[in-house]
């Protein structure tokens, strides 16, 4: 199970109380002023950090994923998607929109708000074959290429391929990269959300739970991150600290109910706040009843002798 793999990286914390967990989150955030953490919460620690598109074919190479991705982009544009007042969106911007509306892409959702990520990690799994303990992941993205919020660089690449240059540059960088949405919708703004992505690793680490990112890291002894955080708390002098590439915090199943109440009452993190749209109401309201896909399609079929 991935729970063991997160622990086996060494970059792992397993607090036993809600207070200790919240203190660990604060400690990670305060560890280094040079860090730029992207946070992601997953409801089961058995999950790998992998994109939804790669998850559909876990053995896919970069070439296979790129072929599938190109087909998705081509068909989306044939539907007229990605066109607005400013013209056509870049491939990365279109992928960001597709990802946020439920299409599988290479992008991985993250947030700049650890409490938002913790809310997702505190949701129950409901599947008997998965561990109900969640995982909160902080990834240091300092130094990664960033796309989506800047003007094209004026290079031959951007001039010759205005829609694809960002994605090509990110994939050729050889490292993970960050993608911001140029026009974030209400949900993305409420969640302080953005995305990370990378090439499929050429030589995937079989023991790594970070199957979706080309992120190199050194395996460290268990409890080493605890030593780093404790040293930070007790060392009042400014010292150069070792970079934490990522850290996974176990969210124990028995802590989830109390954490959900704390998140709603003290941090204003709830489904109503994080999903402020019609789809969110459909999925999380206590009164709404979602229609099935078959029912919705059937209701739009023309009846014999009638009209659409």
C-alpha positions in Angstrom: 0.0 0.0 0.0 1.1 3.6 -0.6 0.8 4.3 3.1 4.0 2.2 3.5 5.6 3.9 0.6 5.0 7.4 2.0 6.6 6.3 5.2 9.5 4.6 3.4 10.6 7.8 1.8 11.5 9.1 5.2 9.8 12.4 4.5 6.9 11.5 6.7 5.2 12.6 9.9 2.5 10.8 11.8 1.1 13.0 14.6 -1.2 11.3 17.1 -3.4 14.3 18.1 -5.2 17.1 16.4 -3.0 19.7 18.2 0.2 17.9 17.1 -1.0 17.7 13.5 -1.9 21.4 13.3 1.5 22.2 15.0 3.3 20.2 12.3 1.5 22.1 9.5 2.6 25.4 11.1 6.1 24.0 11.5 6.3 23.0 7.9 5.2 26.5 6.8 7.6 28.2 9.0 10.6 25.9 8.3 12.1 28.1 5.6 11.3 31.5 4.2 12.7 30.3 0.8 10.3 27.4 0.5 7.2 27.7 -1.7 4.8 24.9 -0.7 2.1 23.4 -2.8 -0.3 21.5 -0.6 -2.5 18.6 -1.5 -4.8 16.5 0.6 -6.0 13.0 -0.2 -8.6 11.1 1.8 -6.6 7.9 1.9 -2.9 7.5 2.5 -3.0 4.5 0.2 -3.2 6.9 -2.8 -0.2 7.8 -4.9 0.5 11.3 -6.1 -0.3 10.8 -9.7 -2.3 12.7 -12.4 -5.8 11.5 -13.3 -4.7 10.9 -16.9 -1.7 8.8 -15.9 -3.9 6.9 -13.4 -6.0 5.6 -16.3 -2.9 3.9 -17.7 -0.3 3.7 -14.9 2.2 2.1 -17.3 2.0 4.8 -19.9 5.2 6.3 -21.2 5.6 10.0 -21.8 5.1 9.4 -25.6 1.8 7.5 -24.9 0.6 10.2 -22.5 1.5 13.0 -24.9 -0.4 11.3 -27.8 -3.5 11.0 -25.6 -3.2 14.5 -24.4 -2.9 15.9 -27.9 -6.0 14.1 -29.0 -7.9 15.5 -26.0 -6.7 19.1 -26.8 -7.6 18.7 -30.5 -11.1 17.5 -29.8 -11.7 20.1 -27.1 -10.8 22.8 -29.6 -13.1 21.2 -32.2 -15.9 21.8 -29.7 -15.0 25.5 -29.5 -13.5 25.1 -26.0 -10.7 27.4 -25.0 -11.8 30.4 -27.1 -12.6 33.7 -25.4 -12.4 37.5 -25.7 -8.6 37.2 -25.9 -8.6 34.6 -28.5 -7.5 30.9 -28.1 -6.2 29.7 -24.8 -2.8 28.1 -24.7 -2.7 24.3 -24.4 -1.8 24.6 -20.7 -4.7 27.0 -20.0 -7.1 24.7 -21.8 -5.8 21.7 -19.8 -6.3 23.7 -16.6 -9.9 24.4 -17.5 -10.5 20.8 -18.6 -8.9 19.5 -15.4 -11.1 21.7 -13.2 -14.3 20.6 -14.9 -13.5 16.9 -14.5 -11.6 15.8 -17.6 -8.5 13.6 -16.9 -5.3 15.5 -17.7 -1.6 15.4 -16.6 -2.2 18.3 -14.2 -2.4 17.6 -10.5 -4.6 19.9 -8.3 -2.9 21.7 -5.4 -3.5 24.7 -3.3 -1.5 27.4 -1.5 -3.8 27.0 1.6 -2.8 24.1 3.9 -6.2 24.2 5.6 -8.0 23.7 2.3 -5.8 20.7 1.6 -6.4 19.3 5.1 -10.2 19.5 4.5 -9.8 17.1 1.5 -7.5 14.8 3.6 -10.2 14.7 6.3 -12.9 13.3 4.1 -13.9 9.7 4.7 -13.0 7.1 2.1 -16.0 4.8 2.1 -14.2 2.0 0.4 -13.4 -1.1 2.5 -10.2 -2.0 0.7 -8.6 1.5 1.4 -7.2 2.9 4.6 -9.4 5.7 6.0 -6.4 7.6 7.3 -5.7 10.5 4.9 -2.5 12.2 3.9 -1.6 15.9 3.6 1.3 16.5 1.3 3.5 19.7 1.1 5.8 20.0 -2.0 8.4 22.6 -2.2 8.0 24.2 -5.6 10.7 26.9 -5.2 12.7 27.2 -8.4 10.2 25.3 -10.6 9.2 26.9 -13.9 5.9 28.7 -13.7 3.3 29.3 -16.4 0.0 30.9 -16.9 0.5 34.4 -15.3 3.2 35.9 -17.5 3.5 37.2 -21.0 5.1 35.1 -23.8 8.8 35.5 -23.6 9.1 36.7 -27.2 11.2 33.7 -28.3 10.9 32.0 -31.7 9.2 29.1 -29.9 6.4 31.3 -28.4 6.0 33.2 -31.7 5.9 30.1 -33.8 3.7 28.0 -31.5 1.7 30.5 -29.4 -0.8 27.9 -28.1 1.7 25.1 -27.3 4.9 26.8 -26.2 4.1 26.7 -22.5 3.4 23.0 -22.4 6.4 22.2 -24.5 8.7 24.4 -22.4 7.4 22.8 -19.2 7.9 19.3 -20.5 11.4 20.0 -21.9 12.5 21.6 -18.6 13.2 18.2 -17.2 11.6 19.1 -13.8 8.1 19.5 -12.5 6.4 22.9 -13.2 3.6 25.0 -11.9 0.5 26.0 -13.8 -1.8 28.9 -12.8 -5.1 29.5 -14.4 -5.3 32.8 -16.2 -9.1 33.0 -15.5 -9.8 31.1 -12.3 -13.5 30.3 -11.7 -15.3 30.7 -8.4 -14.3 27.2 -7.1 -10.6 27.7 -8.0 -10.5 31.0 -6.2 -12.3 29.7 -3.2 -9.8 26.8 -2.9 -6.7 29.0 -3.7 -6.1 26.3 -6.3 -3.5 25.8 -9.0 -1.8 22.9 -10.6 1.6 21.1 -10.8 2.7 18.7 -13.6 5.7 17.1 -15.2 6.9 14.6 -17.8 6.3 11.0 -17.0 9.6 9.9 -15.4 11.8 8.1 -17.8 13.0 5.8 -15.0 10.1 5.7 -12.5 11.1 4.8 -9.0 9.1 1.7 -8.2 9.2 2.4 -4.5 8.1 6.0 -4.8 4.5 7.2 -4.2 5.2 10.3 -6.3 4.6 8.4 -9.6 3.2 11.5 -11.3 6.1 13.9 -10.8 9.7 13.8 -12.0 10.8 14.8 -8.5 14.2 13.7 -7.4 14.7 13.2 -3.7 17.0 11.4 -1.3 15.4 8.8 1.0 16.1 9.8 4.6 15.8 7.9 7.9 12.4 7.7 9.5 11.9 10.6 12.0 14.5 12.7 10.2 11.8 15.4 9.3 10.8 15.4 13.0 14.4 16.2 13.9 14.5 19.0 11.4 11.2 20.6 12.7 12.2 20.2 16.3 15.6 21.8 15.6 13.9 24.7 14.0 11.6 25.3 17.0 14.5 25.2 19.5 17.2 27.0 17.5 16.5 30.7 17.8 19.4 31.6 15.5 19.0 32.0 11.7 20.8 29.1 10.2 20.9 27.5 6.7 18.5 24.6 6.7 18.3 21.6 4.5 15.6 21.8 1.9 12.6 19.6 2.4 11.6 18.4 -1.1 8.2 17.2 0.1 6.7 15.9 3.3 3.7 13.7 3.9 1.6 14.1 7.0 -0.6 11.2 8.0 -4.1 12.3 9.0 -5.3 9.5 11.3 -8.8 8.2 10.7 -9.8 8.8 14.4 -8.8 12.5 14.1 -10.9 13.3 11.1 -14.3 14.1 12.7 -12.8 16.6 15.2 -10.5 18.1 12.5 -13.5 18.7 10.2 -15.3 20.6 13.0 -12.2 22.7 13.7 -11.7 23.4 10.0 -15.3 24.6 9.6 -15.5 26.6 12.8 -12.0 28.1 13.1 -10.8 28.2 9.4 -14.1 28.5 7.5 -13.3 25.4 5.4 -16.5 23.6 4.4 -18.1 22.2 1.3 -20.3 25.3 1.1 -17.2 27.6 1.0 -14.9 25.4 -1.1 -17.5 24.5 -3.8 -19.5 27.8 -4.3 -21.2 26.7 -7.6 -24.2 24.7 -8.9 -22.1 21.5 -9.2 -21.0 21.9 -5.6 -24.6 22.3 -4.4 -25.6 19.2 -6.4 -22.8 17.2 -4.9 -22.7 18.4 -1.3 -26.2 19.8 -0.4 -28.2 17.7 2.0 -31.4 18.4 0.0 -30.3 18.1 -3.7 -30.6 14.8 -5.5 -28.1 14.4 -8.4 -29.5 13.1 -11.6 -27.7 10.1 -13.1 -25.9 10.5 -16.4 -28.3 8.0 -18.1 -31.3 9.9 -16.8 -30.0 13.2 -18.1 -29.1 11.8 -21.5 -32.5 10.1 -21.8 -34.4 13.2 -20.8 -32.8 15.1 -23.8 -33.7 12.4 -26.4 -36.5 13.5 -28.7 -39.8 11.5 -28.3 -41.4 9.9 -31.3 -43.8 12.4 -32.8 -42.7 15.2 -30.5 -40.0 17.9 -30.4 -36.6 18.2 -28.8 
